[in-house]
Amino acid sequence: MPATTSLAPTGRQLWTRARGIALAAVLLLAAAVAMASVRSTARHGELDPRSADPYGSRAVARLLAERGVSTRVVTTLGAARAAAGPDTTLLVAVPDLLSHRQQTELHAATASSGGRTVLVAPGSWSVERLAPGVTADPATSGTDTLAPDCALPEARRAGTADTGGIRYTTTHLDADSCYPSARLATLLRIPASSKGGDTVVLGAPDILYNDRLDEQGNASLALQLLGSRHHLVWYLPSLSDSAATESGERKSILELIPSGWLWATLQLFIAAALAAFWRARRFGPLVPEKLPVAIRASETAEGRARLYRKANARDRAAAALRAATRTRLAPLVGVPATQAHAPEALLPALSAHLSGDGQTLHSLLFGPPPGDDAALIALTDQLDALEREVRRS
């Protein structure tokens, strides 16, 4: 039984085709792992008074404890609202994580509490609800270290500090506007209308970080802003708290996903579409591929003969045999190849080399198709005999 030849691609061919995609996938995975690792190590516990990481705030909490100020961490809006009071400083670490309804409820609880509320780097999403009358400027400060340039005692005692970040404007005439950058304040203190409380809007969290506390007047400013009351409640909004409020409001999944991830997903989709378009295009003619094995001419002839026999195409088989014979005989009797299939040119030349009848040659080379397989075989034998005779003459 003859061996069959597999046309399936080999493992090496598959690797050659897929190695580019595999390399790109590995690079993307490595980049994602590296980014996640850097983010998890450098920003782990950011603004958390229990964290000793560079971006944590444990050092501030320890210094406040030495001065008799207790620090308590809360992660829900209900706990933050309940903790508001005249003897308490409420620090909101990431105000922009709160929904609009949460911001309104938190402001309602702190406006008349008589205590101090410190908002850390609130953007336009939250500052107008948590501190009405204050607007965040779209452009941030060009420098980090700024001079106080105001009459607020805490700022004057601290001196220069790393408050450069979001800049604010306010409609409150009695507000203290400190640490200006291009005439816009990066720290505001807004007195409450009653009970002696106030709200502090801080444009950058740098003065609270462990690794920045010993620079400039950061430590002095942070301790004075957070140590004016005996109790400090550190509100760290959590994902579960921002997903649903006590009144039943729920955020959609798109609101919970950071905007950067949405843009990254869009970019990946565009890159995948471009890659698919590039792979689908065909520039220029197709490149012929080498056959896996060399096929002998006899096998090709036998295969075509079987196809002719299966289709009962004796006429086509006879025409192919006669045409091939005429093509080989023409140069032997001095007839050009262009006239090999013309009876008026080929038959006289053959008659001059042979002693046979010209009518017999015409029937043999240009006659009708055979009626059965036996006649086809006889025709084949006669054509072979004619060619041998011409070659001997």
ZIGI-V280563 format. One record per pair of residues at least 24 apart in sequence whose C-alpha atoms are under 6 Angstrom apart, sorted by the first residue. I is the first residue (numbers start at 1). J is the second residue. D is the distance in whole Angstrom. If there is no record, write none. Layout:
i: (I;I)
j: (J;J)
d: (D;D)
This chain:
i: (54;54;55;56;56;57;57;57;59;69;69;70;70;71;71;72;72;73;73;73;74;75;75;75;75;76;81;84;85;85;86;86;86;87;87;88;88;88;88;89;89;89;89;90;90;91;91;91;91;92;92;93;93;95;96;98;103;104;114;114;114;115;116;116;116;117;118;118;119;120;120;121;121;121;133;133;134;134;135;135;136;136;137;137;140;140;140;141;141;146;147;148;148;149;150;158;158;158;159;160;160;161;161;161;163;165;165;166;315;322)
j: (210;211;209;209;210;208;209;210;210;230;231;231;232;232;233;233;234;233;234;235;235;235;236;237;238;241;109;110;113;115;113;114;115;115;229;115;229;231;232;115;116;117;232;117;233;117;118;234;235;119;235;120;236;122;126;242;130;129;195;196;197;197;197;198;199;199;199;200;201;202;205;202;203;204;170;171;169;170;168;169;167;168;167;168;165;166;167;165;181;179;179;178;179;178;178;217;220;221;217;216;217;216;217;218;204;203;204;203;369;365)
d: (5;5;5;6;6;6;5;5;6;5;5;5;6;5;6;5;6;6;5;6;5;6;5;5;6;6;6;6;5;5;6;4;4;6;5;5;5;5;6;6;5;6;5;5;5;6;5;5;6;5;5;5;6;6;5;6;6;6;5;5;4;5;5;5;6;5;6;5;5;5;6;5;4;5;5;5;6;4;6;5;6;5;5;6;5;5;6;5;6;6;5;5;4;6;5;5;5;5;6;6;6;5;5;5;5;5;5;5;5;6)
